[in-house]
Amino acid sequence: MSRLASRAELLKLALLTGEPAAQLDYLEPLPSETLRQLRIALLERYARQQAPVIRRLAAIARWLPVWLIVPLARWWLGPALTARIAGEMPAPQAAAITQRLDPAFMAQVAAWLDPRRARELIRLVSVDRIIAVAQAMLAQRDYLTMGRFVEYLSDDAVRAVAETIGDEGELLEIVFHVESKNRLDHLVRVLPPERVRRAILLVLDPARRPLWPKILSLVTHVGYVLKRELGDLAASQGDAVLDAIVQAAQEEDLWEDILPVVTCLSPEVQQRVVNLEAIGRPAVMRRILRAADGAQLWPELISLLQWMNGGVRDAVADAVAQLPEGALQRIAYAALLREQWEPTLDVVRRLPPAQRGECLRIVEQYRPHADAATMARLEQRLRHHRLVGEPA
């Protein structure tokens, strides 16, 4: 589950329903895919309700000359009806109409057009026309609509539009609203590497604070290989960039998005990140561990313990002691799955006596189910950390 993806879906749902985004905040805990399916279901319902009227209008429009359809669309039908009729018309005829319509009006039509139903139409629109409409959308700051259409454009069209956008912040706004996160890897590869680097560096600009979640969204929603590349790129810009990312994750409560990214980084960068002074702060560590517990990310966090110095492990132990009942059981299970007992037990020995005792009781529960070799290794590490005495 991703808070960032859910936020993007809520904005799209707000546009579709006409409700202010703040009125839909209660839906944010839902998985982004659930929100996406809800939005698609609403789109399909609207389409079914209006289908008879739209089909009749589209049938009439097929027999009208383009020079007559253009003023009818602009002055009588309006953007919403024009979009729905375009989805029912033959794609070549609809594409010919787009060449005559004003780009500003086309930008309004696009906001109502379902790109899934207009794939062939989008393919037939010239790159020059796409650029003109994109510029009209930029003038209206309609990044959401631009993001919905990106995955349906050719690479040439994406490059051409990107070249006309001088501000990396606007590129981030658009990428944040891309429909299919599976396409992000390809889209990022299409952009010049220097533009991606400059986009990440925006996290250093306090004046661009509203963009921070968009920067994190770019890094969190690409695939494993690109996560590592972008994360290592951010780290290569210096600790100031990493500290700014930590601050953004803390302020926006996005640790459940960031933790999986950190585990994708190269080992050297993982070690740098987890030992940042900002990470060891009590408020930050408490938020990180709450996210790990709430989003079932203990395996990811357990794998990062091996890189943490003693001071950060102290902070982890302090935060673990404040977790709700049952968290220690979940931590122990993650350590068992990852075979990461050494760093985990080093944290356990730093816990208050009551929590240390509970951890030992949890370990005993595994004895009937774990193989003898695993328990022998575990008992040896328990003795090493002086959590149990030497056998008699």
C-alpha positions as CSV (number, residue, x, y, z in Angstrom):
1,M,0.0,0.0,0.0
2,S,1.3,3.5,-0.8
3,R,0.0,6.7,0.7
4,L,1.4,8.7,-2.2
5,A,-0.5,6.5,-4.8
6,S,-3.7,6.8,-2.7
7,R,-3.3,10.6,-2.6
8,A,-3.0,10.7,-6.4
9,E,-6.1,8.6,-6.8
10,L,-8.1,10.7,-4.4
11,L,-7.4,13.8,-6.5
12,K,-8.6,12.0,-9.6
13,L,-11.7,10.8,-7.8
14,A,-12.4,14.4,-6.6
15,L,-12.2,15.7,-10.2
16,L,-14.6,12.9,-11.4
17,T,-17.2,13.4,-8.6
18,G,-16.9,17.2,-8.4
19,E,-16.2,17.0,-4.7
20,P,-13.4,19.0,-3.0
21,A,-10.4,16.7,-2.4
22,A,-10.6,17.5,1.3
23,Q,-14.1,16.0,1.5
24,L,-12.6,12.6,0.4
25,D,-9.8,12.4,2.9
26,Y,-11.6,9.7,4.8
27,L,-10.9,7.4,1.9
28,E,-7.1,7.8,2.1
29,P,-6.5,4.7,4.2
30,L,-7.8,2.6,1.4
31,P,-5.3,1.0,-1.0
32,S,-4.6,3.0,-4.1
33,E,-5.8,0.1,-6.3
34,T,-9.1,0.0,-4.5
35,L,-9.6,3.7,-5.1
36,R,-8.6,3.3,-8.8
37,Q,-11.2,0.5,-9.2
38,L,-13.8,2.7,-7.6
39,R,-13.0,5.5,-10.0
40,I,-13.2,3.2,-13.0
41,A,-16.5,1.8,-11.8
42,L,-17.9,5.3,-11.5
43,L,-16.6,6.1,-15.0
44,E,-18.3,3.0,-16.4
45,R,-21.5,3.8,-14.6
46,Y,-21.6,7.3,-16.0
47,A,-20.9,5.9,-19.4
48,R,-23.7,3.4,-19.2
49,Q,-26.2,6.0,-17.9
50,Q,-25.5,8.4,-20.8
51,A,-24.8,5.8,-23.5
52,P,-28.2,6.0,-25.4
53,V,-28.1,9.8,-25.7
54,I,-24.4,9.9,-26.5
55,R,-24.7,7.3,-29.2
56,R,-27.5,9.1,-30.9
57,L,-25.5,12.4,-30.9
58,A,-22.5,10.6,-32.2
59,A,-24.5,9.0,-35.0
60,I,-25.8,12.5,-36.1
61,A,-22.3,13.9,-35.9
62,R,-20.9,11.3,-38.3
63,W,-23.0,12.8,-41.0
64,L,-22.1,16.4,-40.4
65,P,-19.1,18.2,-42.0
66,V,-16.2,19.0,-39.8
67,W,-16.6,22.8,-40.4
68,L,-20.1,22.5,-38.8
69,I,-19.2,20.2,-35.9
70,V,-16.4,22.5,-34.7
71,P,-18.7,25.5,-33.8
72,L,-21.4,23.1,-32.5
73,A,-18.9,21.5,-30.1
74,R,-17.5,24.8,-29.0
75,W,-20.7,26.8,-28.5
76,W,-23.5,24.2,-28.0
77,L,-22.2,20.8,-26.8
78,G,-19.4,22.0,-24.4
79,P,-16.3,20.1,-23.2
80,A,-18.1,17.3,-21.4
81,L,-20.5,16.2,-24.1
82,T,-17.8,16.7,-26.8
83,A,-15.5,14.4,-25.0
84,R,-18.1,11.7,-24.6
85,I,-19.2,12.0,-28.2
86,A,-15.6,11.8,-29.4
87,G,-15.3,8.5,-27.7
88,E,-18.1,7.1,-29.8
89,M,-17.1,8.6,-33.2
90,P,-14.7,6.9,-35.7
91,A,-11.2,7.9,-34.6
92,P,-10.1,9.4,-38.0
93,Q,-13.2,11.7,-38.0
94,A,-12.6,12.7,-34.4
95,A,-8.9,13.4,-35.1
96,A,-9.8,15.6,-38.0
97,I,-12.1,17.6,-35.7
98,T,-9.3,18.1,-33.1
99,Q,-7.2,19.8,-35.8
100,R,-9.8,22.5,-36.1
101,L,-10.7,23.0,-32.4
102,D,-9.0,25.7,-30.3
103,P,-6.2,24.1,-28.1
104,A,-7.6,25.8,-25.0
105,F,-11.0,24.1,-25.7
106,M,-9.3,20.8,-26.5
107,A,-7.6,21.0,-23.1
108,Q,-11.0,21.3,-21.4
109,V,-12.3,18.4,-23.5
110,A,-9.4,16.2,-22.5
111,A,-10.3,16.7,-18.8
112,W,-13.5,14.8,-19.6
113,L,-12.1,12.3,-22.1
114,D,-11.5,8.7,-20.9
115,P,-8.1,7.9,-22.6
116,R,-8.9,4.2,-22.3
117,R,-11.7,4.7,-24.8
118,A,-9.7,7.0,-27.0
119,R,-6.5,5.2,-27.7
120,E,-6.9,5.2,-31.5
121,L,-7.9,8.9,-31.5
122,I,-4.8,9.8,-29.4
123,R,-2.6,7.8,-31.8
124,L,-3.9,9.8,-34.8
125,V,-3.4,13.3,-33.3
126,S,-0.3,15.0,-34.6
127,V,2.6,15.7,-32.3
128,D,2.4,19.4,-33.0
129,R,-1.3,19.4,-32.0
130,I,-0.5,17.4,-28.8
131,I,2.2,20.0,-27.9
132,A,-0.3,22.9,-28.4
133,V,-2.9,21.2,-26.2
134,A,-0.3,20.4,-23.6
135,Q,0.7,24.0,-23.5
136,A,-2.9,25.0,-22.9
137,M,-3.2,22.5,-20.1
138,L,0.0,23.8,-18.5
139,A,-1.5,27.3,-18.7
140,Q,-4.4,26.0,-16.7
141,R,-2.1,24.0,-14.3
142,D,-4.1,20.9,-15.2
143,Y,-1.3,18.4,-14.4
144,L,-3.8,15.8,-13.4
145,T,-5.2,15.5,-16.9
146,M,-1.8,15.5,-18.5
147,G,-0.7,12.7,-16.2
148,R,-3.7,10.6,-17.3
149,F,-2.7,10.8,-20.9
150,V,1.1,10.4,-20.7
151,E,1.0,6.6,-21.0
152,Y,-1.1,6.7,-24.2
153,L,1.3,9.0,-26.0
154,S,4.2,7.9,-28.2
155,D,7.8,8.3,-26.9
156,D,8.3,11.0,-29.6
157,A,5.3,13.0,-28.3
158,V,6.4,12.6,-24.7
159,R,9.9,13.9,-25.5
160,A,8.5,16.7,-27.6
161,V,6.1,17.9,-24.8
162,A,8.8,17.5,-22.1
163,E,11.1,19.8,-24.2
164,T,8.6,22.5,-24.0
165,I,8.3,22.3,-20.2
166,G,11.2,24.3,-18.7
167,D,10.3,23.7,-15.0
168,E,11.2,20.3,-13.6
169,G,8.6,21.0,-10.9
170,E,5.9,20.8,-13.6
171,L,7.3,17.6,-14.9
172,L,7.0,16.1,-11.3
173,E,3.4,17.3,-11.0
174,I,2.6,15.5,-14.3
175,V,4.5,12.3,-13.4
176,F,2.7,12.2,-10.0
177,H,-0.6,11.7,-11.8
178,V,0.5,9.1,-14.4
179,E,-2.2,6.4,-14.4
180,S,0.0,3.2,-14.7
181,K,2.9,3.2,-12.3
182,N,4.2,0.2,-14.3
183,R,5.0,2.7,-17.1
184,L,7.0,5.0,-15.0
185,D,10.3,3.2,-15.6
186,H,10.0,3.7,-19.3
187,L,8.8,7.3,-19.0
188,V,11.8,8.2,-16.7
189,R,14.1,6.6,-19.3
190,V,12.6,8.8,-22.0
191,L,13.6,12.0,-20.1
192,P,17.2,13.3,-20.2
193,P,19.1,12.1,-17.1
194,E,20.0,15.7,-16.2
195,R,16.4,16.7,-15.9
196,V,15.7,13.8,-13.6
197,R,18.7,14.9,-11.4
198,R,17.4,18.5,-11.3
199,A,14.0,17.2,-10.4
200,I,15.4,15.3,-7.4
201,L,17.4,18.4,-6.3
202,L,14.2,20.4,-5.9
203,V,13.9,18.7,-2.5
204,L,16.6,21.2,-1.3
205,D,14.4,24.2,-2.2
206,P,12.1,25.1,0.8
207,A,10.0,27.2,-1.6
208,R,9.1,24.1,-3.5
209,R,7.9,22.2,-0.4
210,P,4.5,21.2,-2.1
211,L,6.6,19.2,-4.6
212,W,8.4,17.1,-2.0
213,P,5.7,14.3,-2.0
214,K,5.9,14.3,-5.8
215,I,9.7,13.8,-5.7
216,L,9.3,10.9,-3.3
217,S,6.5,9.5,-5.5
218,L,8.9,9.4,-8.5
219,V,11.4,7.4,-6.5
220,T,8.9,5.1,-4.8
221,H,6.9,4.0,-7.8
222,V,9.6,2.9,-10.3
223,G,11.0,-0.6,-10.5
224,Y,13.7,-2.1,-8.4
225,V,16.6,-1.2,-10.7
226,L,15.5,2.3,-11.2
227,K,14.8,2.7,-7.5
228,R,18.5,1.9,-6.9
229,E,19.7,4.2,-9.7
230,L,17.6,7.2,-8.5
231,G,18.4,6.6,-4.8
232,D,22.1,6.3,-5.5
233,L,21.8,9.5,-7.7
234,A,20.2,11.3,-4.7
235,A,22.9,10.1,-2.4
236,S,25.6,11.2,-4.7
237,Q,24.4,14.8,-4.4
238,G,25.5,14.8,-0.7
239,D,24.0,14.3,2.7
240,A,22.0,17.6,2.4
241,V,19.8,15.9,-0.2
242,L,19.3,12.8,2.0
243,D,18.5,14.9,5.1
244,A,15.9,16.8,3.0
245,I,14.3,13.6,1.9
246,V,14.2,12.4,5.5
247,Q,12.6,15.7,6.5
248,A,10.0,15.4,3.6
249,A,9.2,11.8,4.6
250,Q,8.7,12.8,8.2
251,E,6.6,15.9,7.6
252,E,4.4,14.1,5.1
253,D,4.3,10.8,7.1
254,L,5.5,8.8,4.1
255,W,7.8,6.3,5.7
256,E,5.8,3.3,4.5
257,D,6.6,4.5,0.9
258,I,10.3,5.3,1.7
259,L,11.4,2.2,3.6
260,P,11.1,-0.2,0.6
261,V,13.1,2.2,-1.4
262,V,16.0,2.3,1.1
263,T,16.2,-1.5,0.9
264,C,16.7,-1.3,-2.9
265,L,19.8,1.0,-2.6
266,S,23.3,-0.2,-2.9
267,P,24.8,-1.4,0.5
268,E,27.1,1.6,0.8
269,V,24.2,4.0,0.4
270,Q,21.9,2.0,2.7
271,Q,24.6,2.4,5.4
272,R,24.8,6.1,4.8
273,V,21.1,6.6,4.9
274,V,20.3,4.6,8.1
275,N,23.1,6.3,10.0
276,L,22.1,9.9,9.2
277,E,21.8,12.0,12.3
278,A,18.2,12.8,11.2
279,I,17.2,9.1,11.2
280,G,18.3,8.6,14.8
281,R,16.1,11.4,16.2
282,P,13.5,9.9,18.6
283,A,10.5,11.5,16.8
284,V,11.7,10.2,13.4
285,M,12.5,6.7,14.6
286,R,9.1,6.4,16.3
287,R,7.4,7.4,13.1
288,I,9.5,4.9,11.1
289,L,8.7,2.0,13.4
290,R,5.0,2.8,13.5
291,A,5.0,2.8,9.7
292,A,6.9,-0.6,9.6
293,D,4.4,-2.1,12.1
294,G,1.3,-0.6,10.4
295,A,2.3,-1.4,6.8
296,Q,3.9,-4.9,7.6
297,L,7.3,-3.7,6.7
298,W,9.3,-5.4,9.4
299,P,11.2,-7.6,7.0
300,E,12.5,-4.4,5.2
301,L,13.4,-2.7,8.5
302,I,15.0,-5.8,9.9
303,S,17.3,-6.0,6.8
304,L,18.5,-2.5,7.4
305,L,19.5,-3.1,11.1
306,Q,22.7,-4.7,9.9
307,W,24.0,-1.3,8.6
308,M,23.0,0.7,11.7
309,N,25.6,1.9,14.2
310,G,25.2,1.5,18.0
311,G,23.6,5.0,18.4
312,V,20.9,4.3,15.8
313,R,20.2,0.9,17.3
314,D,19.7,2.6,20.6
315,A,17.1,4.8,19.0
316,V,15.4,1.7,17.5
317,A,15.3,0.0,20.9
318,D,13.7,3.1,22.5
319,A,11.1,3.3,19.7
320,V,10.4,-0.5,19.9
321,A,9.6,-0.1,23.6
322,Q,6.8,2.3,22.8
323,L,5.1,0.1,20.1
324,P,1.7,-1.5,20.8
325,E,1.2,-5.0,22.1
326,G,1.9,-7.7,19.5
327,A,4.7,-5.7,17.7
328,L,7.5,-7.8,19.3
329,Q,5.8,-10.9,18.0
330,R,5.8,-9.4,14.5
331,I,9.4,-8.3,14.7
332,A,10.5,-11.8,15.8
333,Y,8.7,-13.4,12.9
334,A,10.4,-11.0,10.5
335,A,13.8,-11.8,12.0
336,L,13.0,-15.5,11.6
337,L,12.0,-15.1,8.0
338,R,15.1,-13.0,7.1
339,E,17.6,-15.0,9.3
340,Q,18.6,-11.6,10.7
341,W,18.9,-12.6,14.3
342,E,22.3,-11.0,15.0
343,P,21.4,-7.4,14.5
344,T,17.9,-8.0,15.9
345,L,19.2,-9.5,19.1
346,D,21.7,-6.6,19.4
347,V,18.6,-4.3,19.5
348,V,16.8,-6.7,21.9
349,R,19.6,-6.5,24.5
350,R,19.1,-2.7,24.5
351,L,15.4,-3.0,25.4
352,P,14.1,-2.5,28.9
353,P,14.0,-5.7,31.0
354,A,10.2,-6.3,30.5
355,Q,10.5,-6.2,26.7
356,R,13.7,-8.4,26.8
357,G,11.8,-11.0,28.8
358,E,8.9,-10.9,26.4
359,C,11.3,-11.5,23.4
360,L,12.7,-14.5,25.1
361,R,9.2,-16.0,25.7
362,I,8.5,-15.4,22.0
363,V,11.7,-17.3,21.0
364,E,10.6,-20.2,23.2
365,Q,7.4,-20.4,21.2
366,Y,9.4,-21.1,18.1
367,R,11.2,-24.1,19.6
368,P,8.7,-26.8,18.8
369,H,8.4,-25.6,15.2
370,A,12.0,-24.6,14.2
371,D,14.6,-27.1,13.1
372,A,17.4,-28.0,15.6
373,A,20.1,-26.2,13.6
374,T,18.2,-22.9,13.6
375,M,17.6,-23.1,17.3
376,A,21.2,-23.9,18.0
377,R,22.4,-20.9,16.1
378,L,19.8,-18.7,17.8
379,E,20.8,-19.9,21.3
380,Q,24.4,-19.3,20.5
381,R,23.6,-15.7,19.6
382,L,21.4,-15.3,22.6
383,R,24.3,-16.3,24.8
384,H,26.7,-14.0,22.9
385,H,24.5,-11.0,23.7
386,R,24.1,-12.2,27.3
387,L,20.3,-12.5,26.9
388,V,20.5,-16.1,28.4
389,G,23.0,-17.7,30.6
390,E,25.5,-20.4,29.6
391,P,24.2,-23.9,29.6
392,A,24.9,-25.9,32.8
